Amino acid sequence: GESVGLHLPTLSVQEGDNSIINCAYSNSASDYFIWYKQESGKGPQFIIDIRSNMDKRQGQRVTVLLNKTVKHLSLQIAATQPGDSAVYFCAEGDTDKLIFGTGTRLQVFP
Amino acid sequence: NAGVTQTPKFRILKIGQSMTLQCAQDMNHNYMYWYRQDPGMGLKLIYYSVGAGITDKGEVPNGYNVSRSTTEDFPLRLELAAPSQTSVYFCASSYTSGGNYEQYFGPGTRLTVT
């Protein structure tokens, strides 16, 4: 079936550096993509989303890039902070639901 | 708004016991979802509902049942608990309109079956 996956299970970055978390998707017909952040012991929290008619969308310190040609999605976090340490999930919209990837753990060290 | 609430936060069950995980939302969302998350893994969809009286199976529905008698509540029932159902369960809701799929998640219920 269709699936969403991630290239890197763990990403370690130094505080203050930029982080890039990648995601590959397989359903070329998907028109909605979303990133969630999950801190330890908590439920996922919405970060940012993007529609397929856009290539880039920016939020506060975060940017999502969508490359439909290679079916690739990325989340960029500027000036990574200790509070950004979490697991990040990408997901794609599929009719009435979301299909989640396996997640990437972001570790921020001083 | 309280958002999405789940009870209990933690539960230990013996094999073969039954229980209901409660989920409620006060955002008047039409869609609700149940996921399970095993340690170090992603979210797997168990069941979802697009409105009161309507439920559909997700990726891993075996061993679970749901009902949606009201817009606000979406309980998940485990009839005969098995160790394989040890997991963290998340409920979510969304107002899916115009292709907006953003889901709001509850804090989770950590279930251990021994």
Interface residues (C-beta under 8 A of the other chain):
Chain A: D31 Y32 I34 G41 K42 G43 P44 Q45 F46 D49 R51 F89 A91 G93 D96 K97 L98 F100 G101 T102 G103
Chain B: V4 Y31 Y33 M41 G42 L43 L45 Y48 V50 D56 G58 F90 A92 T96 G99 N100 Y101 E102 Q103 Y104 F105 G106 P107 G108
